């Protein structure tokens, strides 16, 4: 801007210096400024501020210039696993006890069985694998929820041989994946808590030929927008509400390392079952009601998941049988069914936001 001759009040040096030094939240401060101005000079404050801002912008660009580099343009390509819809979705069942395993193996419609190492007696795992293979069903090993450094060593020392005997592995945290990916050549499934909330993350995991589990936190509308092809959908199960290193038995100095269970009640007498994993020293608190979505089987099938999972955790043999009956009627026979009493539809119709 052109400097003018002052008509009334000339620009004072203190005023000029005050506005020039207003660098605010920038990365710069001025030192040893020299001014060359006449006694009868006038320049609007707005012009001083504008010059200061332009100078600071130039200084910022100049300071970054030596670090900038020109990058070749890379053509973006999307890697998407071929979507599958052969009209016959797999039915998978996760079991935590031998009673549940026996009930599951009595059902011809079950294609895959997960042995949940979080709860299943480890001494019975190899026997369980043999029984599953005798029934010509796929057997997958579901790993524990927690993977500290010592837990990874436990997996290597105690579980690796068992995992290699299986057809696949259900992974519950990303550390387990990076540990196992170069050690085993079997199918890999990410459980719902390895978060795949958006389509970009899903696309990324698809590129590594990983099957992910549909997030239980997303509602139906969000899942339609995101897509669930090539994924596994949990239609039934007690969903963990909390995984914690705090343990009531350990706090009371009563830990006997028996993988016990206990229950906590809230103020309206809802009972939350807590299962102890003493091998890896953590607790899992489950929702007081199982999520059950059998009555929404048409909505689920429209989403087009690759497989449907029934997750059995705290169920007795009798209740497991009832759950499997409903699963067969809904997803095999195509019947419209009502869910069991004292169950919840989770976030499927409402979401978390």
Protein Blocks (a to p, Z undefined) as FASTA:
>chain_A
ZZdddfklccdfklmmmmmmmnojafbdcehiacdddfkbccdfklmmmmmmmmmmmmmm
mmmmmmpccdddddddddddddddehpacdddddfbfklmmmmmmpmklmbdcddfklmc
fklmmmmmmmmmmnopacdddddfbdcfklmmmmmmmmmmmmmmpmbdcdfbfklmmmmm
mmpccdddddfklccfbfklmmmmmmnopacdddfkbcfklmmmnopghiacdfbdcddf
bdcfbdfklmnopagolopacddddfkopacdddddfknopaddddfbdcdfklmmmmmm
mnopabdcdddfklcfklmmmmmmmmmmmmmnopacdddehiaehjmlnojZZ
